[in-house]
Amino acid sequence: MTHGGGTLTVHTVTPAAPQVLAETNDYPSWGTVVWATNQQQGLTFQSGADQTVRSLAATQGQLNNTIDPNMPRAINDHWPVFAFNFAFGSIGGQPAAPVELALGHVRSPAVSYLGKSVPPLWKSYWSSWQNMLSFAYDDAVLAVQRASVLDDSVSAAATQTNGSHYAALCALALRQAFGGVELVGTANKPWLFLKEISSSGNVSTIDVIYPSLPVFLHTNPTLLRLLLDPVLAYTESGKWPLTFCVHDLGASYPNATGHNDGGGENMPIEESANMLLMATAYMNFTDAASASAFAIQHYRILKQWADYLVPNTLMPAYQNQTDDFTGFIANSYKSRAERNPRGRRDG
């Protein structure tokens, strides 16, 4: 496959029986895994049993440029692997060209929303994943530079705020937040969906979007709006029947099936307040025209949630909240005395 700098050698793996819009152990059961690098002198490749491929690389310093015909197969069936092997010459020498590897998973559709398939956003910009791969590979050097600028900016600000250990936590949080979201839709209507990782696998959980707020607000407020848009679209559609905000858009990623029966892991005060706080943050950080348009478009639902919170927040009813491991709790708040047992003033 050609690209701006030459020709790519590409290895792909696709399930023998793909299950579209389904997951197995939190991994998509459809689509194509892509593993690519630039063709160059000394490059060899091979797929096969792990012991065979690794032994050849270790003993003869090159692979046989062959593909195992019995793939794909189960991971514990002779442990299939694919490898690129680069011959760099003597230890201490320099490779003739820089080595760059591209690893990804392309799939379409990306998600479903209320029963309709939604494409990945990249399809609005490239006619095929091959064209996208070529662009991404050629953009690798500049992409690393842009990533370094962002990393340096976050690290400097976090270090100044609370030291190097805090900066390290921010670097980890930045990566996890972006690792849990996916751009879908079209250029005219892009959305950013979030998967609740390491727990339930819910789609766009509001009390998971909320703690990611600083990441997206800092990098680009538009990203926060793209996260809020599908939640607002669903709650404004009339399909969600309750006055408070929904907890998530679906029980299992990538299917945003909604909760038209009013069910789900409802956290009425938690999620309604989270949405109001995030909407306010977006409007404060974006430009005036965008903030005004957003406020006008979503005024009705935002006022609805505010009207729910006013009479319910000070004495919360028996309901769930983000610490759902505790179960439902009535009056789940602390008084001023409980927050400050020694009479200290709130900060």
N, C-alpha and C positions, 0 to 999 in steps of 0.2 A: 504494500500500500504506500503510495507516494505522499510526501509532505514537503514543506518548504526547504528542508535541509537534506533531503535524500529520499530514502525508502524505509518504511517501517516493516519490521518483522512482527507479526501479530499472532498471538495464540488466543483462542476463544474457547470457552466451555459453556454449553447450554444444556439445561436439564433434558433428559430423554423424554420425560412426560411433564412438561411445565404446567403448573397450576397458577393461572393468572390471578393476580390480586390475592394471593394466599402466602402465608409464611410457614416455614418449618424451623422451630427453635429460634425465632426472631430473625430469620434470614429469608429474603424473598425466594419464592419457589418458581419464579419465572425470570426471563431476561437472560443476558449474556455477560459472563465475566470476561474482561479484556485484559491482556497482559502483553505489553508491547515495548519494543526498543528499536533504535536505529540500526539498520544493517551496517556492519563495518568489518574490517579485516579481523579475523580471529574470533568472530562470533559463531557459536554453534548452539544447537538447541536439541531438546529431546523430551518426550513424555513417556512415562512408564512407571513401574514399581519403584518406590523410593530407594530401596537398597541398590537396585540396578543403576539408576540414574546417578545417584550420589557416588557410588563406587567408581563409575566411569570418569566422572569429573575429578575425583581424587587421584585415580591411578594413571589415567592417560592425559589428563589436562584438557580434554575436549569431549564433546558429546557427539552423537552419531547422526544428528539431523533427521531423526525418525519420530513418528507419532504412533503411540500405542493404539491399535485399532479397536481395542476393547474399552474405549472410554466414550462417554462418562460411565462411571460405575461407582458403587458404594465406597465410601472412604476406607472402610476396613477390608475391602476386597483387594489385597495386594497393594494397598496404600498408594494410590496413583498420585504422581506429582508431575509438574512441568517445570523445566529449568532452561534459563539462558546461561551460557558459559562464555566468559570473556577471557581471551588469552592476552594478558598484559605484558608478557615478556619477563625479563629478570626482575627480581625483587629490588626495589629502589628506583626502577625506571619509571617513566611517565607514559601513560596510555596515549596513543596517537590522537585520540579524540575523547572529549568528555563523554561519560556514560550516563544516560538518562533513561529511566524506566517509567512507564505509565501503567497504572493499575486502576481498574474501575469496574463498575457493574452498570450496564445500560439496560433499561427495561421500559417498555411502553405497553399499556398505560402505567403512569406512576402511582396513582391512587384512584379511588372512586369517591364521588361526592353525591350522596342521596341517590345512589344507584346508577349514576352516569360516570363513565370512564373519563379521567382527566389526564392529559399527556404531560410528560416532563417539560419544563419550560424550555430546555435546550432545543426542542424540536421547532420552536419558532424562529430559530437563528441558523440552524444547520439542517440540510436535507437528509442527512444520515448520521449515524453515530461514527462512521468512518471519517466523515468530514470534521465532526466535532473533535475526534481524537487527533487528527492532523493539526488542527488549530491549537489544541491544548498542548500538544507536544512541542510545537514551535514556540509557544508562549511560555514555556517552562522557566526560562531564565528570568523573564520579566515578572512572572508570577511569584517566584522566590523573592525578588526584590520588593514587590508590593507587600508580600507577607511579612518580610523583615521590617519594613517601615511600620506596619501595624503592630507587630510584636514590640518593637522598640518604643513606640508611642505608649502602648498599654503598660509596658514594664516601667518606663520612666515615671508615668503618672502614678502608678500603684506604689512604686518605691518611695516617691515623695510623700505619698499619703500615709503609708504605714510600714515601710521597710521592705527588705528583699524577700522575706518569707511570704508576706502578703502578695507581693508581685508574682511569686511562683504560683500561688493559689489562683490568682487572676489569669495567668497564662493557661492553667489547666481548665478553668471554668470557660474561658473563651473557646477552647477547642471542643469541649463537651457540648456547649450550647450550639455551636455550628454543626457539630456532628449529629445532632438530633433533629435537624430540620431539612426540608427539601423544597426547592422551588418547582412549582407546577403551574399548569395553565397555559395562557398565551401571552404574547407581548402586550395585548390590549387589556388582559385581565390576569395578571400574575398573582398567585397566592403562595404563601409560605406555610406548609403544614409541619407540625411537630409531632414526633413520636415520643410517648412517655417511656423512655428507655429504663432498663434496670428495675422495672416494676410491672405495671399492668399491660403496657403496650397500647394504651388508649391513644386516640387521635386528638391532637390539639387540646390537651388538658389545660384548662385556664390556670389552675394553681401550679402548673409547671411552666407555662409561658411566663407567669408573673416573676418568678425568681430569675428568669433569663433576661428580664427587662434591661438591666444595666448593660449587658453585652450588646444588644441590638440598638439600644438608644445611643450608646457611645460610638459604635461603628457607623451606623446610618439609621436615622429615625424611620426612613421608608421601610426598612426591614421589619420594624415593629408594627407598622401599619399593615404590612402584608401578612403578618401573623394574626392580627386582629380581624382582618377582613372576612375570612371564612366563618369565624364565630359570629360576627355581626350579621353576615348574610343569612346564616341559619336562624338566628334568633329573631331577625326581622321578617323572615319568610312566613311566619304564622304557624309553622309546623311544630315549633316548640311551644307547648300550651301554658307554661307557668310564667308568673310575673318576674321571678328572679332569674338569674343567668344560668344557663346550662353548665354542667361540669366539664363535658368534653363533647367532641363531635362524633365519637364512635368508640365502641368497646375494644376494637382490635384493628390496629394499623395494618394495611393501608386503606381500610374501608370506613369512610366517614358517613355512616348510615344514619347519624342523628339519633335522637331519642324522642320520637314523635308522641310517645305515650307519657312523656314527663318523667321517665325513669332514668336510670343511671346512678352514679355515685354522687348524688346531689349534695352540694355544699352551698346553700342559698346565700348566706351573708358573705362567706369567703369569696365566691366567684363573682358575685355582683360588685363587691367592693374592689376586687382585683381589676375587673374590666374598667371601672370608673377611674381608678388610679392610673392604669396604663393608657387609657384614652387621653387623660389630662396630660400625662407625660409626653405623649406623642405631640399633642397640640402645642405644648410649651417649647418643644425642641425643633419642630419643623418650621417652615416659613409661614408667614401670616396668611397667605392665600390658601395654602394647603390646609392649615388649621381651620380656617373659616369654612371651607368646603366640607371638611370632615365633620365639624360640629353641626352644620346644617343638615347634612345627609343622615346623621345618626342621632339627632336630638331626641326623637321620640323614644328610642330604646334606652338611651342613656338616662333620660328623665324617668322612665319606667323603673329602672333599677334603683335610682336615687329615691324615688317614692317608696320603694319596698324597704330600703335600708333605714330611712328616717324613723319609722315606728318600731323597727325590729332589732336594731343594732345594739342599743344599750342594754336590753334584756334578751339575749338570743334564746330562741326556742330550742327545744330538744332537736338537735341536728348535727350533721357531720361537718368536719372541717379538715384542713389539709393534713393535720396529724391524725389520719384516719385509722392508724393502729390503735388509737384509744377508743374507737367506736363513737357512737353518738353521745353528745354531751349537751346538757341544758345549761344556759348561762355561762358559756365558755369564755369568760373574760376574767381579768383580775382587777380588783379595785385599786385605787391609788395607794391605800395602806398596804395591800398585798404586794404591790410592785415595789414599794419603798417602806419596808418594815421599820426602818429607823427614822422615818419622817423626812427623808431626803426629798427634795423637789425633783420632779421629772426633768429629764434632759431634753 
